[in-house]
Amino acid sequence: MSVTNPSIRVRFAPSPTGYLHIGGARTALFNWLFARHHKGTFILRIEDTDEVRSTDESVNGILESMKWLGLDWDEGPASDGKSTIGNYGPYFQMQRLNMYQSACDELIKKGMAYPCYCTPEEVEKMRELALLAKRPPKYDGRCRNLSTEDRRAREAEGRKKSIRFKTPQDGHTRFTDLVRGSLDFENALLEDFVVLKTSGVPTYNFACVVDDHQMAISHVIRGDDHLSNTPRQILVYEALGWKPPEFAHLAMILGSDGSRLSKRHGATSVTEYRDAGYLPEVLLNYLALLGWGTEDSQQIFTQAEMIEKFALERCSKSSATFDPVKLVWMNGEYIRKTPPAALAALAKPFFQGKDIATIPAKTYEQAVALELEKVKLLTDVPKLTDFLLWDEYEYREEAVNKVLRADGAAGILEELAKRLSALNPFDLSGIEALCKTLAKDKGVKNGAVFHPLRVAVSGRTEGPSLWHMVEFLGKERTLARIKRAQEIL
């Protein structure tokens, strides 16, 4: 979609320390929907300042997940992860270190930041003592007003310095959140937070402010786990004389037990859902319902409908519960609306150990069509159709013992083989009529003929319509399968 409203600029800024989490995917989706609804710009920025955990593998995983979901970005790393799209780059934070240093120098010049020589152990001790004294557990500001001589003395000791922001010690920081309304934070409860680490790498609260300003971000849409970061970031904007963007904080996603969604609730990454056989449009549809909805509580959306109807004003302040049962239901609904040929193509990667390319395309599509109503996940397709496509299927022991070894079943199979071999044309109506006539001639119920035929040609007691299945297999394969069943008996 072309950008026609350049004033609307939003970003999704994942940290490449793992695969794209479901919560991150929802944040990306809401930013993407907002940009597309307003015909603005959607930016992908990689926040790779975690020097220990950030990896190229995670970057590639995030890009692949975004592409699979169909969340195309207007600016950011190109899909190859190497080149760049857009004029506001670099889009990797570790390539922007000079920009953070420049902004930090400006804070120091304005008297709004200072060098801190305290070690992590010393800072942790300050917080422990504050807790014991029933005060907010924060840095106590001991380096805030050091003299030049004091600083030189600490440097002479070989102490490394970080740079801390000089947070106002009184007053309030207020802003209007587009989801939560007016919010107020007391500055005295905030600490002098680090903006540049001893390594020269920026912290999150500083880097994202510099990036968002320099990339002209108009709206920051993110999870409410960042809500406590917002007053700190606004103070940095104000200290640098920059206008803050609009903020919107999305309610978190919970598991079925009411705790924050995690591995113990099942799959949590986008790639896990892809590999489990979910359709990307289903995952997007479901994620859209986690914290957003329309006035008429619509459940199933096309992409165009989501873009048209999305509004931050309709986002909920309350946490959303991830329901895997509903997700499976929704996937099944989408699959049943998918043409068999398209579904067959989507399911091909899930055939393991068997070469689906050896099966004629039309035959494969017909097999999928026979079992379409039972498919909920793409991984179901191989399990439901393998016995239709290949003759090396297994006879399930229960089916053999209960059906094929039942009294009279062997004779039924023998007579079926004779009559089916003479049936011409070998079609749906003829097969059904033949079986019903055989039951009548034998003086047995229809099931006494139907069930042995099903188990003989499939090895199982359940499956698609018997007549459609036998017609699909054709005379030669059907007779061969009956003969195999007789040999087993």
Summary of the structure (lengths in Angstrom):
residues: 489
radius of gyration: 32.0
end to end distance: 63.5
largest distance: 111.0
contacts: 1477
relative contact order: 0.08
helix: 51%
strand: 12%
